[in-house]
Amino acid sequence: MAKLNCIKAVLAEQEKTGKWLAEQVGKSACTVSKWCSNSVQPDLNTLDQIANLLDVNIKDLLVDK
């Protein structure tokens, strides 16, 4: 599967966990784990919510092709 997002890297840079993100966006830790491993992608509304929570531009969560 293609690497489409950088959620895992941004969480690591900010010393935040997938569990923390799951609690903030109201999703299961399993779902966030799938986002971090790029096996599933969050929808655009959720990606925007993640960007706001992490105080980054949404583009910072996407892999530049």
C-alpha positions in Angstrom: 0.0 0.0 0.0 1.2 3.5 -0.9 2.3 5.8 2.0 -0.3 8.6 1.7 -0.1 10.3 5.1 2.5 11.3 7.7 0.2 11.1 10.8 2.6 8.7 12.6 5.6 10.9 12.0 3.8 14.1 13.2 2.6 12.3 16.3 6.1 11.2 17.0 7.5 14.7 16.5 5.0 16.1 19.0 5.5 13.2 21.4 1.8 12.3 21.2 0.4 8.8 21.0 -2.1 7.2 18.7 -4.3 6.6 21.8 -4.3 10.3 22.5 -5.3 11.1 18.9 -8.1 8.4 19.0 -9.5 10.0 22.2 -9.4 13.5 20.6 -11.2 12.5 17.4 -13.6 10.0 18.9 -12.3 7.0 17.0 -10.9 3.7 18.2 -7.2 3.2 18.8 -7.4 0.5 16.2 -8.6 2.9 13.5 -5.8 5.4 14.3 -3.3 2.6 14.1 -4.6 1.8 10.6 -4.2 5.5 9.7 -0.6 5.5 11.1 0.3 2.3 9.1 -1.3 3.7 6.0 -3.6 0.7 5.6 -6.6 3.0 5.8 -6.9 6.7 5.3 -9.0 9.2 7.3 -11.7 11.1 5.5 -10.9 14.8 4.7 -13.0 16.1 7.5 -11.2 13.9 10.0 -7.8 14.8 8.5 -8.7 18.5 8.9 -9.6 17.8 12.5 -6.3 16.0 13.1 -4.4 18.9 11.6 -6.1 21.4 13.9 -5.5 19.2 17.0 -1.8 18.9 16.1 -1.6 22.6 15.1 -0.2 21.8 11.7 -1.2 22.6 8.1 -3.2 19.7 6.6 -0.5 19.5 3.9 2.0 18.5 6.6 0.0 15.4 7.1 0.1 14.3 3.5 3.0 12.7 1.6 4.2 14.9 -1.2 4.3 12.9 -4.4 
